Amino acid sequence: MMPDKLNELPPDFLYRILTILDIEYGEFMYRLLNDEPHEVMIYARIYMLYHKINS
């Protein structure tokens, strides 16, 4: 089995990236939780970036 921490994306990392991209954190999270395709794709790319950096 894979460790549980594999899927974690630290909130501070996400917040920093969204700030760099000039995306408002609260609105992004609201739209992400409502499965908006654009926000899901942004989150997926940030997730891939984080795990690429930390692997």
C-alpha positions in Angstrom: 0.0 0.0 0.0 1.0 3.6 -0.6 1.4 6.0 2.3 -1.5 8.2 3.2 0.6 11.4 2.8 1.0 10.8 -0.9 -2.1 12.8 -1.8 -1.4 15.8 0.5 -0.9 19.2 -0.9 0.1 21.7 1.8 -2.3 24.6 2.0 0.5 27.1 2.3 2.1 25.9 -0.9 -1.3 26.1 -2.7 -1.9 29.6 -1.3 1.6 30.8 -2.4 1.1 29.5 -6.0 -2.4 31.1 -6.2 -1.0 34.4 -5.0 1.7 34.3 -7.6 -0.9 33.6 -10.3 -3.0 36.5 -8.9 -6.0 34.1 -8.1 -8.1 34.9 -5.0 -7.8 31.9 -2.6 -11.4 31.9 -1.2 -13.1 32.2 -4.6 -10.8 29.5 -6.0 -11.6 27.1 -3.2 -15.3 27.7 -3.6 -15.2 27.0 -7.3 -12.9 24.0 -6.8 -15.3 22.5 -4.2 -18.2 23.0 -6.7 -16.2 21.0 -9.4 -15.6 23.9 -11.8 -13.5 22.4 -14.6 -11.0 25.3 -14.8 -10.3 25.3 -11.1 -9.9 21.5 -11.1 -7.4 21.7 -13.9 -5.4 24.5 -12.1 -5.4 22.4 -8.9 -4.2 19.3 -10.8 -1.4 21.2 -12.3 -0.3 22.7 -9.0 -0.6 19.2 -7.4 1.7 17.8 -10.2 4.2 20.6 -9.7 4.3 20.1 -6.0 5.0 16.3 -6.3 7.5 16.9 -9.1 9.5 19.3 -6.9 9.3 17.0 -3.9 10.1 13.7 -5.6 
